[in-house]
């Protein structure tokens, strides 16, 4: 096959990887939005839909992985292309795990059923909105190869952490003053944790975009609990 | 450079990647063991050591990533080598995150300080032992290219989940009956969650080993909350 044709297929495959990451990101964003809506409105059918759709997110990630292996086998990529291909894989993993958190939120919603609504649900919804705005900018940073935008993302995790702390304190106080709320409050804390992890994952994606664009590996600070 | 010399350097680099994953695995295993010892003995200095050492785990993962990029740039690898190189990266990420969980356990231990010991600590230590035994076998499966051993791992997560459920119930009961225990019990539940995630990560590593050896992508079932 002429070199020109191989190069053309290679470029086409890189475009496909690029588009694949953005599509996966959009699927995950929808999953988070639906999981939060299901929680807010106690819409258990919607929650079940999120749980089922997680399979589609997983499949999409596997497709991206196979595509990356094909691309790598196609020709010997240059340093920048290699970083891009590796980045698509790692970002795809992060996105897939974000999908798992959305599923986790939906699973807890189903388990809670129609139990007492909690005073922290508004904060939880806001927290998820912040995480989704971060995700949207992280995907833009990826699409535009914008290291500056990516570098600015971890600082925004502080607002997520502040809401996290407030919800945590509210729920702990609730449990201390009303033992009947312990089960429900514990569920809410799991959901809080899942949303907090969503934002951490976005930070990982941002870190990866910086590396992809600049070749510089930095670990942005990520909390673990 | 003669083809033979390039091939030799390539093979050497693959060996280095292989050894790098095993070394990282051993560092993470030590971090988990120390974090659990710190929790069990309320040894806050040891907990702080785990927190500090997490940086070394992160650096090691970055080194592995750079090595993989070098290897990929060196020559056009065959399908099996590509799967191996990709596997080392993904396993390295999983291991690094396991290191983050160990750090998380140590951070909670420091926050709890010398507060009341909990009746679940024994179960937590057992749970971590199970996760470490799984990690040890996952690393063996990687080192020996043993898909059968890797496939057997997810089933062992059930025992971890059973302990998880028992600890969860114990701590929730404790909170319901003694509001003074809410803070401590909530901390313990975070630690439980971190250990449960450790076992999930091992399942991810096992999944990756199966793919590396067989070329077959399977998602083993992983709980998210």
Interface residues (C-beta under 8 A of the other chain):
Chain A: X58 X62 X65 X66 X68 X69 X72 X73 X75 X76 X77 X78 X79 X82 X83 X86 X89 X90 X93 X100 X101 X103 X104 X107 X108 X172 X175 X176 X177 X179 X182 X183 X186 X189 X190 X193 X194 X217 X219 X222 X224 X225
Chain B: X58 X62 X65 X66 X68 X69 X72 X73 X75 X76 X77 X78 X79 X82 X83 X86 X89 X90 X93 X100 X101 X103 X104 X107 X108 X172 X175 X176 X177 X179 X180 X182 X183 X186 X189 X190 X193 X194 X217 X219 X222 X224 X225
